Amino acid sequence: MKKILFIAICIATWAVNAQITLKGVVKDSIGTPLEMANVIAINKATKKLDSYGFTDAKGNYKLNLAQNATYSIKVSYIGLKTAEVNVETKDSNLFKDLTLEEDNSLDEVNITYKMPVTVKGDTIVYDADSFKSGTEKKLGDVLQKLPGVEVNDDGEIEVEGKTVKKVMVEGKDFFDGDSKLATKNIPANAVDKVQVLKNHSEVGQMSRVTDNEDNVVINIKLKEGKKNFWFGEVAAGLGLGMEDSRYIAHPKLFYYSPKYSLNIITDVNNIGEVPFTMRDYFKFTGGFRQFGDNNGTNFNVGSNDIAFLTLRNNRAKEIESKFGALNFSYSPKKTWDISGFAIYSGNETDMEETTERMYSNAGVDINNLPPYDENNPSSIKYIDTEQTQDVTNQKSDLGLFKISSSFKPNANNQLDYDIFAKVSKQQQLQTTLSSRTYLNADDEVVPIHQVSEQSPFSINQNLNYYYTLNDKNIFAFEAQHLWQNEDPFYNAELEKLSFYNLLSLTNVNPNPGDHNLFNVSQNKRIKTNKLDAKLDYYYVLNSKSNLNMTFGATLSNQQFNSTIFEILEGNKNEITEPNTGNDVDFSFDDLYMGLHYKFITGIFTFNQGFTLHNYVSKNTQLGSVYEDNFIKLLPDASVKINLKKSETLRLNYAMQTSFTDVNKLAEGYVFNNYNSLYSGNRTLDNSLYHNINLNYFSFNMFNYTNVFGTINYSKRIKEIKSNTEFIDVNQVRTSVNSAFPDESISARANFQKSFRKFKLRLGGNVSYGKSNSLITDRQTGETKNRLAKTFSQSYTSKFSTNFKEAPNFDVGYNVSINNSDIGGVENTFTTHSPYINVDAFFLKEFIFTSKYVYNRVLNNGETIDSYGFLKADFTYQKKDSKWEYKVGVTNLLNSTGLNQNSSNDIYVSNSSYVIQPRIAMFTVKYNL
């Protein structure tokens, strides 16, 4: 790795020394410096654009030019005549000031050469071909090379540190709610321009009264040959793993015209390429947002989805995927747009995982406990560490559907309606071997079989109407309804298990004959109806200030039912004791009104106000009713400082209340897993949050330097915490309002600079948190508070090249450090991950790409695991041919597993899991 860095530095040094710099100032006819004027340099010999740039706030420009060459320098600015001068370079830097005259024609400025980057207000336009080297295959490959743009491993796009909310193609939504489908599937050769729309508003008339600074949207402009024609690709491949045959097929078709569009994406493979993961499914919003984000109330309906998120880094022992997606848009008339999508994803995954957990003494002093009595099954055995081996099979069929309609009869009216549905069928079969099971006096280890399955669905509807009465009065009505049904089922089957103390709580007993069987199942049903609605009225005082009044309501009802039953000699025996079942009806209502005042003075923008809430909650269970109602005033304030056109500093403060849903209120026991029970608490109060956030953003187009940073502080009072009681080796949890506040502070910073053909990125995340949990001492019955401290750090570095002809590479070094102090037990896990990516386009027909990453994992300074991943592809495509041939190998080093660590208030864990072996594939692709 050191040699690679040395070579990269040598290349950069050589490139710098072979060029000179042209500097100067651009002014108008009266001598005023012009900011954001376009400056380009065209080599008169090659007729190519060799350099480009923008002027800064003082009118300065800077161009990097080759030595001993003649250039045509062109400067343009909207409303002024384009200036052009010739410059001859030698071997020393040059200085030349330029003056632009007034253009009375008022025609739009026409630049005779494509600018790689242009800026128009809040829109940045990148010319894609100016950044392509020829090896790009998908949109994500193009975006990675643009200044100020990053694409992470999950396909999410960030611009100047802000996550892109939506991707559009030709102004039409592309699978609203996720950017991964765009970055991984849109062909790179179809992309003409990338428009970054900052401060984007979906509703034109609302843009002048709402803060849209965090709303960033990307719009893809297609090449002329891709409009009004089908384009895309059809690919299929066969290959071999270490023992099994492999396959892949993924046709992708796209059609765009001014009136309608159609996108079809499919993918079937068993090589571990997961086009749509469970994580993608759960985070896929369909463009819907959390309704209470800006009113001070946090009431999120929980999800009972089973633990399918154990698939880490999209890797497992075996993965078989089926995926199909359709996205459309249609405009019956200029004032009416209809769009929607349907997505299906089916995955079958096999996993093998080994985990070691270190418990923080389970809340007791193990040095002062009586010895374990082998002849007494109820004697207590405390174990501070646990080793488990899990073999898991997961099957899932997922579906998402959305239809949207937007009607804009004129500039003063807009009516939007959306319906978004999520359906799924999920099953998980897991066999576990645990050293912590406490089976008998000989500590014999026997398998634990667990089954989890469900078929949940949810339907989310959204209705919005925006009306502008006149320049002074604007109205906005928004309503959202959620209907959700969940039916998780759980079963655990074990042999030769003594679970006396745990099972006595639920009155579930092993086979009374020989205590050889434990077979227990649980049914749950959670139904949710939730309506959010609000009316906003904006009174515009003048061009720099407005008043906002809000009237809103959240009305929610949830029903929670659960039963536990055991199987004895093949017969189902339902447990009817009061503490083993739930029949809960829970309603939560929030009526609120808010008042905010926003004004601008100089470089400052202030927005402050409050929201007054009337909360009413009621839950009925166990033959009685528990009610709670109160009034709460929640203030919030923000100030934004516009240091420059593209440099801002923003400070936010908000007080929030957070409420739990029915899952933590149901007091009957439910199984979390084979050795863990949970009992809710119907008397839980709300938590109170104080949140402070400081953000800094700067994107300097003069020297292509992008800097952003953020600091977040949160203090949570009366936080809902778990109280854990250990019974033998088993856990029984409940929830309580902690008297001890939790605090957390985090900081994130990123620096990115593009210069000539190079791009440098440095970043870091640091977070520190203090949280409190309660542990009940089994010996004394005393409940003790345990303070858990976590300190996490991650640092990233990346150096990239973007030559047109020479091979390109990304080289970087990532480090993550996770330190935890839980109940006095400290652990520090450190992971070092240097990497290099290489792509080369040679002989005009061949492409070679390779990715290598090495991981070294340490625990308290000692290496516990190390592994590397190497992937390589060799592609051939004859010039002007639509056929493409590729030979690729994944996991070239045949690494067997990965390592991951985590911590919570009970234990620190370190896991290693088996991944797919080396796979070689031959793929043929036809480009439409």
MILO-14386 format. One line per 3 residues: number of its first residue (from 1); their letters; for each residue z, x, y of C-alpha. Coordinates in steps of 0.02 Angstrom, whole numbers, plus 50000, padded with zeros to 5 digits. Example, Ala and Ser with C-alpha at 12.3 -4.5 7.8 and 13.67 -1.06 7.14 Angstrom:
1	as	50390 50615 49775; 50357 50684 49947
// end
This chain:
1	mkk	50000 50000 50000; 50039 50144 50120; 49865 50216 50088
4	ilf	49785 50048 50128; 49880 50036 50292; 49828 50214 50336
7	iai	49644 50175 50304; 49658 50015 50410; 49733 50113 50555
10	cia	49595 50243 50542; 49460 50109 50549; 49540 50027 50700
13	twa	49559 50194 50789; 49377 50239 50758; 49318 50070 50823
16	vna	49423 50087 50980; 49363 50263 51019; 49180 50213 51000
19	qit	49189 50088 51144; 49220 50082 51330; 49297 49945 51439
22	lkg	49217 49849 51582; 49346 49773 51700; 49340 49678 51863
25	vvk	49387 49523 51962; 49290 49360 51975; 49305 49266 52142
28	dsi	49221 49122 52230; 49127 49138 52394; 49285 49133 52501
31	gtp	49375 49264 52396; 49486 49152 52289; 49514 49221 52112
34	lem	49445 49106 51976; 49549 49073 51819; 49465 49036 51651
37	anv	49289 49086 51705; 49175 49130 51557; 49113 49310 51549
40	iai	48990 49370 51417; 48896 49532 51384; 48725 49526 51299
43	nka	48655 49689 51232; 48479 49700 51306; 48416 49806 51162
46	tkk	48478 49698 51017; 48481 49532 51114; 48651 49498 51036
49	lds	48815 49448 51116; 48925 49601 51099; 49078 49544 51196
52	ygf	49151 49393 51284; 49309 49344 51375; 49396 49238 51507
55	tda	49475 49277 51673; 49664 49267 51691; 49763 49183 51831
58	kgn	49717 49324 51951; 49531 49321 51908; 49536 49480 51803
61	ykl	49415 49500 51659; 49394 49633 51525; 49249 49667 51407
64	nla	49238 49797 51267; 49063 49872 51263; 48972 50005 51163
67	qna	48939 50174 51241; 48766 50220 51308; 48695 50045 51310
70	tys	48623 49920 51436; 48702 49748 51454; 48668 49587 51546
73	ikv	48836 49522 51610; 48841 49335 51642; 48985 49242 51725
76	syi	48997 49052 51732; 49121 48927 51803; 49107 48738 51817
79	glk	49045 48688 51991; 48982 48862 52035; 48817 48951 52007
82	tae	48807 49070 51858; 48804 49253 51910; 48708 49386 51814
85	vnv	48710 49576 51835; 48647 49722 51730; 48766 49861 51679
88	etk	48728 50029 51598; 48872 50108 51501; 48906 50293 51476
91	dsn	49061 50368 51396; 49190 50311 51524; 49264 50144 51579
94	lfk	49180 50041 51716; 49243 49926 51855; 49139 49787 51933
97	dlt	49194 49636 52037; 49087 49479 52035; 49068 49334 52158
100	lee	49008 49157 52114; 48922 49049 52245; 48943 48862 52264
103	dns	48822 48754 52164; 48778 48597 52262; 48674 48523 52120
106	lde	48835 48475 52026; 48740 48488 51863; 48835 48542 51709
109	vni	48834 48729 51687; 48711 48784 51552; 48747 48948 51465
112	tyk	48593 49026 51387; 48694 49104 51246; 48822 49024 51131
115	mpv	48997 49066 51189; 49112 49106 51042; 49253 49015 51134
118	tvk	49247 48892 51278; 49391 48802 51363; 49375 48630 51444
121	gdt	49543 48565 51503; 49652 48537 51348; 49507 48567 51230
124	ivy	49463 48735 51152; 49292 48745 51070; 49255 48882 50943
127	dad	49078 48922 50890; 49100 48943 50702; 48951 49059 50674
130	sfk	49022 49184 50797; 49169 49214 50679; 49087 49198 50509
133	sgt	49051 49354 50406; 48957 49267 50264; 49095 49259 50134
136	ekk	49171 49095 50194; 49159 48949 50073; 49272 48815 50145
139	lgd	49333 48757 50316; 49499 48846 50290; 49409 49014 50275
142	vlq	49330 48985 50446; 49489 48926 50531; 49584 49080 50472
145	klp	49470 49189 50579; 49490 49093 50742; 49607 49160 50877
148	gve	49768 49060 50886; 49736 48967 50723; 49826 48990 50556
151	vnd	49807 48906 50387; 49953 48922 50266; 49946 48924 50075
154	dge	49969 48735 50069; 49814 48708 50177; 49912 48652 50331
157	iev	49838 48706 50497; 49938 48775 50642; 49871 48800 50818
160	egk	49980 48901 50937; 50127 48869 50821; 50103 48679 50816
163	tvk	50056 48587 50658; 49889 48496 50669; 49920 48310 50652
166	kvm	49745 48259 50602; 49574 48327 50557; 49418 48233 50613
169	veg	49235 48263 50576; 49113 48207 50710; 49255 48109 50789
172	kdf	49294 48013 50629; 49460 48028 50535; 49453 48136 50379
175	fdg	49588 48071 50260; 49713 48034 50398; 49884 48107 50362
178	dsk	49842 48274 50283; 49741 48428 50330; 49736 48509 50157
181	lat	49592 48399 50095; 49488 48458 50243; 49527 48645 50234
184	kni	49500 48652 50045; 49343 48546 50032; 49231 48540 50187
187	pan	49092 48671 50160; 49097 48816 50282; 48907 48816 50302
190	avd	48913 48639 50373; 49030 48685 50517; 48948 48713 50686
193	kvq	49095 48703 50806; 49283 48680 50792; 49360 48580 50932
196	vlk	49548 48598 50956; 49611 48446 51052; 49781 48482 51128
199	nhs	49890 48346 51207; 49789 48221 51108; 49823 48036 51128
202	evg	49756 47902 51012; 49763 47779 51155; 49674 47829 51314
205	qms	49773 47723 51435; 49939 47792 51367; 49897 47975 51395
208	rvt	49960 47978 51574; 50132 47904 51536; 50177 47981 51367
211	dne	50212 48160 51315; 50080 48217 51191; 50112 48403 51199
214	dnv	50147 48417 51012; 49995 48313 50963; 49860 48435 50910
217	vin	49701 48371 50826; 49551 48467 50760; 49376 48393 50767
220	ikl	49236 48472 50666; 49061 48467 50738; 48926 48480 50604
223	keg	48765 48578 50610; 48611 48476 50652; 48541 48485 50476
226	kkn	48701 48407 50407; 48693 48247 50511; 48610 48092 50441
229	fwf	48589 48183 50275; 48695 48201 50119; 48771 48373 50100
232	gev	48900 48453 49989; 48906 48538 49821; 48910 48507 49634
235	aag	49001 48640 49533; 49046 48660 49349; 49118 48803 49251
238	lgl	49178 48859 49079; 49293 48999 49033; 49430 49069 48924
241	gme	49616 49091 48940; 49712 49205 48824; 49694 49080 48682
244	dsr	49618 48918 48746; 49452 48866 48822; 49450 48819 49007
247	yia	49342 48704 49113; 49315 48649 49292; 49201 48522 49377
250	hpk	49208 48467 49558; 49065 48372 49641; 49090 48347 49829
253	lfy	48974 48242 49937; 48976 48206 50124; 48872 48095 50238
256	ysp	48888 48073 50427; 48791 47967 50549; 48839 47893 50719
259	kys	48877 47725 50638; 48962 47769 50474; 49022 47911 50363
262	lni	49064 47933 50179; 49156 48075 50093; 49176 48090 49904
265	itd	49283 48227 49827; 49316 48249 49641; 49395 48385 49538
268	vnn	49435 48401 49352; 49505 48564 49283; 49635 48646 49171
271	ige	49640 48816 49256; 49791 48781 49367; 49697 48732 49525
274	vpf	49795 48579 49581; 49690 48487 49712; 49829 48363 49752
277	tmr	50008 48406 49704; 50161 48294 49693; 50220 48378 49852
280	dyf	50057 48326 49937; 50084 48148 49875; 50261 48130 49942
283	kft	50223 48207 50111; 50059 48113 50134; 50096 47995 50277
286	ggf	49928 47911 50297; 49950 47940 50483; 50108 47834 50488
289	rqf	50256 47909 50582; 50443 47883 50570; 50474 47740 50690
292	gdn	50646 47791 50751; 50604 47970 50797; 50618 47940 50984
295	ngt	50748 47801 50998; 50899 47899 50936; 50923 47811 50768
298	nfn	50889 47898 50604; 50880 47772 50463; 50762 47834 50330
301	vgs	50743 47736 50171; 50780 47854 50028; 50667 47889 49881
304	ndi	50722 47882 49700; 50572 47978 49638; 50616 48091 49494
307	afl	50615 48280 49504; 50430 48316 49492; 50439 48444 49631
310	tlr	50492 48580 49509; 50311 48639 49507; 50327 48792 49617
313	nnr	50186 48879 49706; 50067 48763 49613; 50096 48866 49456
316	ake	50163 48819 49284; 50136 48860 49100; 49994 48734 49084
319	ies	49917 48617 49213; 49779 48490 49184; 49718 48399 49339
322	kfg	49605 48251 49377; 49568 48205 49556; 49455 48085 49649
325	aln	49452 48036 49832; 49342 47929 49944; 49350 47921 50133
328	fsy	49241 47808 50242; 49218 47752 50421; 49108 47613 50491
331	spk	49075 47554 50667; 49005 47376 50668; 48995 47389 50857
334	ktw	49040 47514 50992; 49207 47430 51022; 49263 47415 50839
337	dis	49297 47552 50711; 49347 47527 50529; 49402 47671 50418
340	gfa	49500 47704 50260; 49521 47805 50103; 49569 47794 49919
343	iys	49644 47940 49824; 49682 47959 49638; 49771 48107 49562
346	gne	49818 48128 49380; 49913 48281 49320; 49990 48337 49157
349	tdm	50101 48489 49171; 50198 48593 49045; 50338 48703 49110
352	eet	50460 48828 49038; 50602 48887 49148; 50758 48993 49128
355	ter	50896 48972 49257; 51061 49059 49290; 51186 48971 49402
358	mys	51346 49044 49472; 51473 48911 49517; 51601 48948 49651
361	nag	51750 48924 49534; 51726 48735 49530; 51860 48720 49662
364	vdi	52000 48790 49555; 52085 48956 49523; 52023 49002 49350
367	nnl	52147 49145 49338; 52295 49027 49330; 52231 48898 49205
370	ppy	52308 48865 49034; 52206 48936 48889; 52079 48828 48802
373	den	52145 48743 48645; 52012 48738 48510; 52108 48603 48414
376	nps	52119 48488 48564; 51948 48414 48612; 52017 48354 48779
379	sik	52074 48528 48825; 51989 48592 48982; 51866 48736 48979
382	yid	51808 48804 49147; 51648 48905 49155; 51595 48994 49312
385	teq	51417 49035 49257; 51284 48936 49167; 51121 48984 49085
388	tqd	50993 48850 49047; 50824 48849 48963; 50712 48701 49003
391	vtn	50550 48647 48921; 50470 48508 49022; 50318 48397 49010
394	qks	50267 48296 49162; 50133 48162 49174; 50088 48073 49334
397	dlg	49955 47954 49394; 49957 47934 49582; 49861 47820 49698
400	lfk	49850 47806 49888; 49749 47677 49984; 49727 47647 50169
403	iss	49623 47530 50278; 49624 47547 50469; 49546 47446 50608
406	sfk	49538 47489 50792; 49467 47367 50919; 49440 47424 51100
409	pna	49348 47286 51196; 49374 47378 51361; 49473 47519 51440
412	nnq	49626 47407 51464; 49647 47337 51289; 49666 47415 51117
415	ldy	49719 47331 50954; 49754 47435 50798; 49800 47380 50622
418	dif	49833 47490 50469; 49888 47455 50291; 49939 47600 50179
421	akv	49988 47583 49996; 50060 47711 49875; 50071 47675 49688
424	skq	50114 47790 49544; 50161 47802 49362; 50269 47952 49320
427	qql	50353 48020 49165; 50454 48175 49130; 50512 48235 48959
430	qtt	50635 48379 48962; 50728 48476 48828; 50872 48584 48890
433	lss	50981 48717 48811; 51136 48753 48915; 51278 48875 48894
436	rty	51386 48756 48994; 51372 48603 48884; 51544 48623 48800
439	lna	51497 48562 48629; 51635 48617 48511; 51754 48757 48473
442	dde	51612 48869 48413; 51510 48843 48571; 51361 48792 48467
445	vvp	51208 48762 48577; 51106 48608 48534; 50959 48532 48628
448	ihq	50981 48401 48762; 50835 48279 48772; 50805 48189 48936
451	vse	50675 48059 48983; 50640 48003 49162; 50503 47881 49208
454	qsp	50456 47752 49339; 50313 47656 49418; 50357 47637 49602
457	fsi	50249 47567 49741; 50259 47545 49929; 50154 47453 50057
460	nqn	50165 47504 50240; 50084 47400 50377; 50063 47446 50559
463	lny	50011 47334 50706; 49992 47404 50882; 49930 47324 51042
466	yyt	49909 47416 51208; 49873 47325 51371; 49849 47396 51545
469	lnd	49875 47260 51675; 49832 47373 51822; 49862 47549 51883
472	kni	50048 47515 51899; 50090 47416 51741; 50059 47466 51560
475	faf	50124 47376 51403; 50132 47441 51224; 50187 47338 51072
478	eaq	50210 47426 50905; 50270 47353 50739; 50285 47428 50566
481	hlw	50335 47346 50403; 50383 47432 50239; 50392 47347 50070
484	qne	50450 47465 49933; 50494 47440 49750; 50566 47577 49639
487	dpf	50616 47566 49455; 50678 47735 49391; 50731 47743 49208
490	yna	50836 47883 49133; 50887 47925 48955; 50988 48069 48884
493	ele	51007 48103 48699; 51121 48238 48629; 51199 48279 48461
496	kls	51372 48346 48423; 51431 48321 48601; 51611 48291 48654
499	fyn	51600 48205 48823; 51766 48114 48813; 51828 48140 48988
502	lls	51663 48103 49074; 51619 47954 48966; 51790 47876 48987
505	ltn	51739 47840 49166; 51590 47737 49110; 51663 47670 48947
508	vnp	51516 47746 48855; 51580 47815 48689; 51498 47928 48563
511	npg	51474 47860 48388; 51655 47826 48335; 51619 47879 48157
514	dhn	51593 48065 48173; 51566 48093 48360; 51394 48161 48322
517	lfn	51287 48060 48440; 51270 48030 48626; 51121 47920 48673
520	vsq	51135 47837 48842; 51006 47755 48955; 51004 47690 49132
523	nkr	50894 47564 49222; 50886 47553 49411; 50791 47441 49530
526	ikt	50786 47468 49718; 50692 47345 49828; 50668 47375 50014
529	nkl	50604 47268 50156; 50608 47353 50325; 50535 47296 50491
532	dak	50527 47404 50648; 50461 47334 50811; 50470 47382 50994
535	ldy	50395 47338 51162; 50372 47473 51294; 50342 47435 51477
538	yyv	50286 47575 51593; 50294 47555 51781; 50194 47693 51866
541	lns	50281 47737 52029; 50149 47864 52081; 50039 47998 52006
544	ksn	50192 48105 51965; 50326 47983 51908; 50351 47826 51803
547	lnm	50487 47716 51730; 50491 47665 51547; 50588 47518 51478
550	tfg	50600 47491 51290; 50657 47340 51189; 50660 47360 51001
553	atl	50735 47314 50834; 50753 47382 50657; 50787 47249 50524
556	snq	50811 47311 50347; 50866 47234 50183; 50889 47329 50019
559	qfn	50938 47270 49846; 51007 47394 49719; 51034 47351 49536
562	sti	51078 47468 49394; 51141 47455 49215; 51196 47583 49088
565	fei	51178 47554 48902; 51196 47657 48744; 51104 47659 48580
568	leg	51219 47647 48429; 51138 47651 48257; 50973 47598 48334
571	nkn	51044 47449 48428; 51049 47430 48616; 51227 47406 48679
574	eit	51238 47363 48864; 51395 47421 48952; 51470 47279 49053
577	epn	51622 47363 49129; 51627 47344 49321; 51608 47529 49356
580	tgn	51450 47549 49251; 51335 47431 49343; 51277 47390 49519
583	dvd	51221 47231 49604; 51214 47272 49789; 51136 47181 49935
586	fsf	51132 47288 50093; 51065 47242 50264; 51054 47353 50417
589	ddl	51005 47291 50591; 50981 47391 50750; 50943 47303 50914
592	ymg	50914 47421 51058; 50852 47440 51235; 50811 47600 51328
595	lhy	50774 47661 51502; 50689 47827 51545; 50630 47905 51706
598	kfi	50496 48039 51707; 50441 48139 51859; 50348 48299 51902
601	tgi	50396 48417 52041; 50306 48583 52059; 50297 48667 51889
604	ftf	50438 48558 51820; 50422 48397 51721; 50585 48301 51693
607	nqg	50609 48156 51574; 50783 48085 51550; 50862 47923 51499
610	ftl	50966 47832 51370; 50953 47702 51233; 51087 47570 51204
613	hny	51104 47515 51022; 51193 47370 50938; 51215 47412 50754
616	vsk	51260 47285 50619; 51273 47329 50435; 51329 47222 50288
619	ntq	51340 47262 50103; 51389 47141 49967; 51447 47208 49799
622	lgs	51591 47196 49676; 51623 47017 49730; 51661 47057 49912
625	vye	51576 47093 50078; 51597 47245 50189; 51533 47230 50369
628	dnf	51525 47350 50513; 51456 47328 50688; 51471 47430 50847
631	ikl	51380 47477 51008; 51324 47655 51046; 51245 47735 51199
634	lpd	51130 47881 51155; 51069 47993 51298; 50922 48112 51291
637	asv	50837 48228 51415; 50697 48356 51423; 50627 48476 51551
640	kin	50459 48564 51537; 50411 48712 51643; 50225 48747 51661
643	lkk	50230 48933 51697; 50040 48940 51688; 49898 48831 51626
646	set	49927 48892 51448; 50109 48946 51457; 50253 48824 51445
649	lrl	50441 48824 51418; 50524 48664 51360; 50706 48616 51334
652	nya	50757 48457 51243; 50925 48375 51210; 50955 48217 51108
655	mqt	51105 48129 51035; 51064 48038 50873; 51151 47927 50749
658	sft	51108 47941 50565; 51138 47803 50436; 51129 47810 50248
661	dvn	51032 47684 50144; 51089 47584 49993; 51080 47730 49870
664	kla	51242 47806 49936; 51332 47640 49956; 51323 47574 49777
667	egy	51494 47610 49700; 51452 47586 49515; 51421 47746 49419
670	vfn	51242 47808 49399; 51183 47958 49299; 51107 48104 49394
673	nyn	51080 48194 49229; 51165 48219 49062; 51324 48297 49134
676	sly	51330 48226 49310; 51380 48055 49374; 51371 47985 49551
679	sgn	51472 47845 49629; 51432 47783 49804; 51549 47735 49945
682	rtl	51525 47566 50028; 51632 47614 50180; 51525 47760 50239
685	dns	51508 47774 50428; 51362 47841 50526; 51344 48025 50568
688	lyh	51325 48085 50747; 51205 48225 50789; 51190 48335 50944
691	nin	51020 48419 50944; 50960 48553 51066; 50786 48628 51057
694	lny	50705 48764 51162; 50518 48800 51143; 50404 48930 51220
697	fsf	50214 48931 51203; 50087 49050 51276; 49903 49067 51236
700	nmf	49821 49198 51345; 49631 49184 51334; 49613 49339 51442
703	nyt	49678 49457 51307; 49682 49333 51160; 49869 49345 51138
706	nvf	49960 49196 51065; 50150 49192 51072; 50266 49050 51026
709	gti	50450 49037 50989; 50577 48902 50958; 50765 48892 50944
712	nys	50853 48740 50870; 51038 48702 50869; 51118 48552 50784
715	kri	51298 48496 50770; 51333 48353 50650; 51494 48254 50667
718	kei	51560 48138 50531; 51421 48202 50420; 51405 48114 50253
721	ksn	51454 48242 50121; 51478 48244 49935; 51650 48253 49855
724	tef	51634 48337 49684; 51760 48323 49544; 51740 48434 49391
727	idv	51789 48356 49225; 51777 48490 49093; 51603 48556 49124
730	nqv	51541 48395 49199; 51525 48337 49379; 51570 48172 49458
733	rts	51513 48153 49638; 51540 48028 49775; 51503 48027 49962
736	vns	51625 48030 50106; 51621 48056 50294; 51681 48233 50321
739	afp	51810 48268 50455; 51737 48442 50474; 51577 48460 50578
742	des	51423 48549 50510; 51325 48666 50621; 51158 48752 50606
745	isa	51052 48861 50717; 50876 48922 50681; 50746 49023 50771
748	ran	50561 49048 50740; 50442 49165 50828; 50260 49213 50805
751	fqk	50150 49340 50890; 49962 49343 50864; 49833 49451 50950
754	sfr	49645 49460 50925; 49555 49613 50989; 49375 49656 50954
757	kfk	49353 49635 50766; 49538 49636 50725; 49678 49509 50717
760	lrl	49863 49550 50709; 50000 49425 50667; 50188 49452 50664
763	ggn	50313 49314 50631; 50490 49278 50582; 50610 49137 50540
766	vsy	50799 49152 50548; 50924 49014 50511; 51113 49010 50498
769	gks	51213 48861 50443; 51393 48811 50411; 51425 48658 50305
772	nsl	51578 48583 50225; 51595 48502 50056; 51743 48430 49961
775	itd	51799 48484 49788; 51934 48392 49690; 52050 48504 49588
778	rqt	52057 48432 49413; 52229 48507 49381; 52319 48445 49537
781	get	52207 48304 49596; 52206 48386 49767; 52045 48377 49867
784	knr	52001 48538 49957; 51873 48576 50089; 51750 48712 50049
787	lak	51654 48800 50187; 51479 48858 50139; 51385 48981 50248
790	tfs	51200 49018 50228; 51097 49145 50320; 50910 49146 50283
793	qsy	50779 49264 50353; 50593 49279 50324; 50474 49400 50409
796	tsk	50286 49406 50397; 50153 49528 50453; 49965 49521 50436
799	fst	49823 49631 50495; 49646 49564 50474; 49470 49622 50509
802	nfk	49316 49518 50545; 49161 49627 50537; 48990 49548 50521
805	eap	48925 49673 50395; 49064 49789 50339; 49191 49732 50207
808	nfd	49340 49636 50278; 49520 49635 50225; 49689 49557 50260
811	vgy	49838 49667 50230; 50017 49614 50257; 50198 49627 50208
814	nvs	50318 49479 50190; 50506 49488 50166; 50630 49347 50132
817	inn	50819 49369 50130; 50934 49228 50075; 51119 49259 50095
820	sdi	51252 49132 50045; 51441 49129 50053; 51503 48977 49957
823	ggv	51689 48965 49931; 51708 49152 49951; 51570 49195 49827
826	ent	51433 49295 49913; 51255 49322 49851; 51104 49399 49933
829	ftt	50930 49376 49862; 50790 49479 49938; 50604 49465 49899
832	hsp	50477 49595 49957; 50295 49539 49950; 50159 49659 50009
835	yin	49982 49593 49987; 49799 49631 50020; 49645 49518 50021
838	vda	49470 49592 50019; 49301 49507 50043; 49134 49593 50053
841	ffl	48958 49526 50081; 48830 49654 50024; 48645 49668 49983
844	kef	48625 49498 50070; 48652 49407 49905; 48819 49462 49832
847	ift	48998 49420 49880; 49153 49501 49811; 49326 49431 49850
850	sky	49495 49485 49785; 49676 49440 49819; 49826 49542 49765
853	vyn	50011 49513 49797; 50160 49608 49728; 50335 49534 49722
856	rvl	50498 49625 49700; 50657 49520 49688; 50830 49591 49715
859	nng	51003 49516 49697; 51139 49605 49794; 51030 49759 49806
862	eti	50983 49770 49622; 50807 49731 49561; 50807 49579 49445
865	dsy	50620 49547 49434; 50452 49616 49488; 50277 49551 49459
868	gfl	50105 49553 49537; 49957 49436 49546; 49777 49490 49558
871	kad	49629 49373 49574; 49447 49425 49590; 49281 49332 49610
874	fty	49104 49398 49604; 48971 49279 49674; 48781 49289 49676
877	qkk	48668 49177 49781; 48489 49221 49815; 48437 49205 49996
880	dsk	48382 49027 50040; 48427 48969 49864; 48538 48818 49836
883	wey	48604 48889 49671; 48760 48995 49666; 48836 49088 49517
886	kvg	49015 49151 49508; 49120 49250 49386; 49304 49240 49425
889	vtn	49466 49298 49345; 49639 49231 49392; 49802 49319 49350
892	lln	49704 49475 49311; 49864 49573 49276; 49920 49436 49155
895	stg	50091 49416 49236; 50201 49303 49132; 50317 49223 49258
898	lnq	50383 49197 49433; 50556 49204 49510; 50640 49088 49633
901	nss	50818 49073 49700; 50917 48942 49795; 51093 48889 49839
904	ndi	51193 48732 49881; 51375 48685 49906; 51416 48701 49720
907	yvs	51318 48848 49651; 51192 48987 49678; 51046 48989 49558
910	nss	50907 49106 49509; 50761 49042 49405; 50611 49117 49318
913	yvi	50470 49010 49251; 50319 49040 49142; 50146 49031 49222
916	qpr	49969 49018 49157; 49896 49176 49078; 49740 49270 49130
919	iam	49590 49153 49142; 49407 49206 49158; 49280 49078 49220
922	ftv	49092 49069 49242; 49043 48937 49371; 48876 48870 49428
925	kyn	48863 48778 49594; 48721 48683 49674; 48730 48661 49863
928	l	48653 48503 49930
// end
